[in-house]
């Protein structure tokens, strides 16, 4: 490992790429300390600390804590992610975008341009909504967060946050083109891991004060290592479908006659289903929290959609499984794959080319996607269980008796959680591990291409998620 890291600095081009990436990530973190004018930052931080479980907490996680302080990068890369997802969904239902996606490099550039326009449009809408919300937000004691509300504040907020998002988008594209790794993913990665030192210091402080026992600390570290290992194992998991190519004679040359494989990933959809599920559940919970003081019904909805509640757990797992299948169907079309294989003389041994091959691939993909969906649901729910537990009392009919049974038999930790500060939630943990795997794989590919050993040693490769 140390020799591989030393080899990076021995290659001028790779060294420049790594330094360029680190430099732009430093610029991204620098923007986290430039506040938007006209806002009481400390009061806003106190407000966000009380609203970590709704939509604001989700966006704040992706922005690296910038939304809680309303810095110039408050929206983070979330508008770009939303615009990219919307364009991918429209590609399925809009023939024009579907045609562009099949036109190669020129079509991809056009779709990227539309994604940029969508990012700016979403940034304007979201920043305007934040401006209105902050103006109407009153803390205890009739204390206002916005010092000078009005049209000027709204215009300044929209311009500042939209420009900040556009600049982040440019940073990500520059890292992708001239640095190492995927720029957008690395920006999200940087925003998430920046909170790890604070969590580490907080853990040591609790150990010194006796608030966190030695056994609980060992359990926490062991759980994090086990979860990371499980993510790495599943993200690298593939089902390889053998594909045989028939021999073809073109002129005086013979092509084909070789055997290869078609890799089907266990988790084809990546972290997208968890992001979708978190966003959908967090949005109504946020809306309900605004009106819970005026409506008992809204207060009950807000309570039922909190961490650990049965309705929240049921909806969260259901949405994750649904979006796993939905997004996999978008990114992998068995009919197109089977048709391309047939055009180039490829076939799966024992399966007829064409429709039969498409049905076979769809059947295999459906089975492994189910396993990937259960894996995502488990990883997403585990940190929440460690922190809040599963509240069984609100379950109709059997809830109260089940809660009493668990309490009387020494199983109260099931409903109360282990009270462990698991600083990486399910979504953030998947992103951190996945981005790290992809970046290491790209660096290793550069080393091997230049006849250097990779991180895994001579003759071995570290595979990313793709």
N, C-alpha and C positions, 0 to 999 in steps of 0.2 A: 504493500500500500504506500509506504513512504517513498519507495523508489518510483512508483507510478506518479505520485505527486511531484517528485523532482523532475520527472520526464516532461511534465507539462511546461515547466519553465525552460526546458532545453529546446523547445520547439517555438520559434519566434511567432509564427502565425497563431498557434493555439494560445500562447501567452498573451498576445494582444487581444484575442477574443475574450479570454477570461477576465483580463483587466478592464476591458470595455464593459463587460456585463456587470462587474462589481462596481464600476464607476457610475453607471446609470441606476443601479439599485441604490447607491448612496444618494443620488439626486432625488430618487423617489422618497427615501426616508427623510431627506432634508425638508421636503414639502410638508411633512407631517407636523412641522413646528411653525408653520406660517398660518395664522388664524384668519378667518373671514372677518372683515371689519364689521363693527356694530353689535357684537355678541359677547355676553358675559360667559367666558369659556368654562370657568370653574363651576358655575351653577348648572351649566349644561352637562358637564361630566357627572355631577351628582344625579341629575335626572336620568341619564342613560344607565347608570349603575343600577337603577330600579327597574329598567325595562330591557334587560338582557334577553328575555325569552321570546320577544316578539320580532316583528319584521326589522325594527331598528337594530336589534342585536345581531341579526343575520347580516345586514348590510355593513354594520360596523366591523364585523369579523373579516369580511372580504376587503374592507378598506384599510385594515391594519390599525383600527382605533381612530381613524381620521374623522369619522362621522360624529363620534362622541364629543370631539373638540371642534367640529365644523371648521376644519382647516381647508385650504384650497383644494386638497385631494379628498374631500369628504365623501364624495360618491364613489371614489375608487374606480375599479374596473368593472363594477356590477352593470352599468349601462351597456358596456361592450359585450359582456356575457349574455345579457338579455337580448340584445340586438342579434347576436350570432345565433342564439337558439331560435328566435323568431324567424330568421332567414332560413335556417335548416328546416323548420316546420313548413314554411311556405314553399320550399323546394319540392315538397311532396305533392302539394295541392295546386301549385301554380305552374302551368306548363312552360311559361317563359323562363322562370328560374331553373326549372328542371333541364331545359335545353342549354342554359348557360353553364350549368354544372358539368355538362358533358362536352363542352367545347375546349377543354384543356386549360392552358395557362391564361389565355385571354378571358375565358369565362370566369375563372377564379378571381382574376383581377377586378372584373366587373362586380362580382358578388361581394368582394372585399370593400369596394367603393360604396356599395349600398349599405354594407354593415357600418361603415364610418358615418354615413348620413343618419342611419337609425340610431347610432350611439349618441350623436349630437342632439337629435330630436328627443330621445328619452332623457338625456341629461337636462335639457331645458324644462321638460315637464316635471321631473323629479325635483330639481332645484327650486322651481317655483312652488311646488307643494311644500317643500321643507321651509321656504321663506314664509308662506302663509301660516304654517303650523307653528313655527317659532314665535311669530308675532302674537299668536293667540294663546301661547302656552304661558300659564301663570303658576308659579310654585307657591308653596305655603307662605302666608303672610303677604299675599298679593304682590309677590316679587316677580318682575318681568325679566326674561332672559335677553330680549332685544332692547337695547338701550335707546334706539331712535327709530321706531317703526314708521313705515310709510312707503311710498312708491320708490324713493331713492334706495331704500334698503332692499326691496325686492329686486330691483334692477341690478344692484351691486352683487347680490347673492347669486342670481342667475348667471351673470357674466363670470363671476369668480369660479363657481362650481363647474359650469360647463367648460370653461377654458381649462380648468384643472383636469377634468376627465379627458378632454382632447389631448392634453399634453401627456397624460399617462398612457393613452392609446398609442401615441407616437413613440414613447419610450419603449413600450412592448414590441412594436414593430421593428424598431432599431435593434433591440436585443436579438430578435429572431433572425434578422438579416445579417448583422455584423458581429453578434456575440455568440454565445453558446447556449443551447437550450431554447425552449419556447418562451418568448418574452412575456406574454400575458400570464402564463402559468407561474413563471418565476416572480412576477410582481405580487400575485396572490400569495405565493409561498413566503415571500419576504414580509408581507403584511401579517401573516399568521404567526410565523416563528418569532417575530419581534416581541411577542408577549411571553415567550418561554423563559427568559432570564428573570422576569418579574415573578413568574410562578415558582421558579426554583428558589428564589430568595424568600418568598412567602412560605414555602414548605419548610425551609431551614429555620425560619423564625418560629413557626408553629412547633417544630420539634424542640427548639430551645425552651419555649414556654411551657412545654408539656401538653399542648393541645392536640398533638399528633403523636401517637405512640410508635415505638420501633416496629412492632408487628404490622401496623397499618401502613407504615412507610414502605416496608419490604413488600407488602401485598400490592401497593400502588405501583412501585417500580416493576415488579414482576408482571403485573397485569398490562402495563404499557408495553413492555418488551414482547409479551406474548401476542398482543394485538397487532403490533407492528410486524412481527414475524408472520402472523396469519395473513395480513394484507399483502406483504411481499409474495408469499406463497401463492395466494389466489390470483393476484394481478398478473403473475407470470404463467398461470395455468392456461393450457391450450388443449383443444381436442383437434388432433391432426388428421385430416381426411386425405387418404392416399389418392393421388390423381395421376393417371397414366396418359402419356401423350403418344398418339399413333405416329408411325413414321410417314414422312411426306418427302416427295422428290420434287425439288424446284430447280429446273435447269439441270445442272450436273451435280448438284449438292443434295444431300439427304438431311432432313431436319426431323426432330422429334425422336420418338422411340425411347424416351427417358421417363423416369418416375419421380414425382415430387409430391409435395403435400400442401393442402390448403389449411392454414391454421385458423381455428375458430376459438376465440378467447372466451374464457368462462365469464368474465365480466366485460362484455362488449361495450356496454353503455358508459363505463367509467363511473365518475362521481355525479353525473348529470341527474340521475333519478333522485339522489339525496337532496341535491340543490332544489329541484322542482318541488319535492315533497315538503321541504322546510319552508319554501317561499309560500306555497299554497296554504299551509296550516298557519304560518305566522301572520299572514295578511288579515284573515278574519279575527284572529286573536287581538291584533293591534287595533282594528276598528272597534271591536267590542270594549277594549280597555278605555277608549276615549269616552264612551257613553255609559260606562258601568255605574258612575255616580248618579246618573239620571234615571236609569232603568234597571230594576232588579233582574229582568230577563237577560239583559246584556251582561250584567255582573256574573250570572250563572254560566253564560257561554264563555266568558273570559276565564272563569275558574276551570271549566271542563277542558279547555284547550291548553292548560298549563302542563309542564313536564310531569310525567309520572301518572297522570290521570288516564283512566281506561279509554275514554273517547280519543284523547290525543294519541295514545299508543296504537289503537286500532286504525285510526286514519293514517298515521305516519307510516306504519308497516304496509298498509294497503296501497297507499300512493307510491311507495318505493317499488313494490312489486309491479304495479301497473306501468309505471314509467320505465322500468327496466325493459319490459316487453315492447312498449311503445317506441322508445328511442332506439332499441336494437333493430326494430323493423324499419326505422328510417335510415340508419347508417349501413345496414347490410340487407341487400335485396337478393334473395336466393334465385329469383328468376333471371336477373341480370348476370349473376355469377355463372349460372348454368349455361346461359346463352353464350357468354364469352368463352367458356371452356369448350363448348361445342364448335364455335367458329375456328378455334385454333387446334382442333383435333384432340382435345382432352376429355377424359371420361373417368368416372369413379368405377373401379373394378367391381363387376357384378351388378351395376346400376346402369340402366339405359340413359343415354345422353338426352338433354332437353328437359321435358316436364318431370320425368321420373327423378332426375338428378336434383331439380329444384325442390321437389317434395321431400327427398331424402335429406338435403341440407337443411330445410326448414324444420324437419322433425328433430334432427340432431341439435340444431340451434335452440329450439324450444326447450329441450331437456336441460341443456347446460345453462341456459339463461335462467331457468327456475333455481338452479343451485346458486348462480351468481346473485339473483335477487334476494334469496335468503341470507347470503353472506353480507350483502349491503345492509339489509335490515338489522342483522345482528350487530354489525360494527357500529351502525348509527344509534342503536338503542343502548348498547353496553355502557358508554360513558354516562348517559342520563340515568341509568339504573344505579350506577355507583354513587352518583351525587344525590338523586332524589328518590330512588326506589320506585316500585309500582304500587300505586294507590288502588287497593281492591275494594274498599268500602263503598264507593259510588256504583259498583256493578249492580244492576237490578237483581232482585230476588236473593242471590247467594252472596252478595257483597259483604253485608254486615257480619254474617256468620263466618265467612271465610277470613275476614279481618280479625275476628275474635279468636279463631282457631290458630292463626299464625302468631298472634300476640301471646297466647297461653302456652305455646309449645316452643318458645325460644326462637321464633322465626320472624321477629319484628323487623329485622334488617331487610326483609323482602319489601315491606311497605315503606320503610323509612330510609332505605339506601344505606350505604356504608359511610356516608358523610365524608367521602374522599374528594379532594379537589382535582378532578381529572381535567387538566388544563386544555387538552385537545379534545374537542367534541368529535362526533363521528364524521361530519363533513370535513372539518379542518384536518383531521388525522388522515383521511383518505387522500386529500389534496397534497399534504406535505410529503407523505410517503411516495405517492405516485409521481409527483414532480421530481423528487430526489432520484427516483429510479430512472426516469427519462433523461435527466441531465447527466447522470453518471454514465448511462449507456452511450450518449452522444460524445462525451469526452473520451470514453474508451474506444469508440469507433475511430476517432481522430488519431489516437495513439497507435492503434493497430494498423491503420492505413499508412502510418509513417514508420512501420516496422518496430514499434515499441510494445512491450508487454502491457496488457490492460490491468485493471484493478483486481481481477480474479486470478491472475497468474498467466503463465505461458500456455497458449493453446486454448484458453477459455474466454468466454464472453459473458458479460452481464447484460441480460436482455431487459429492455424497458417494457412499458405496458403495451407498446404497439409492435 
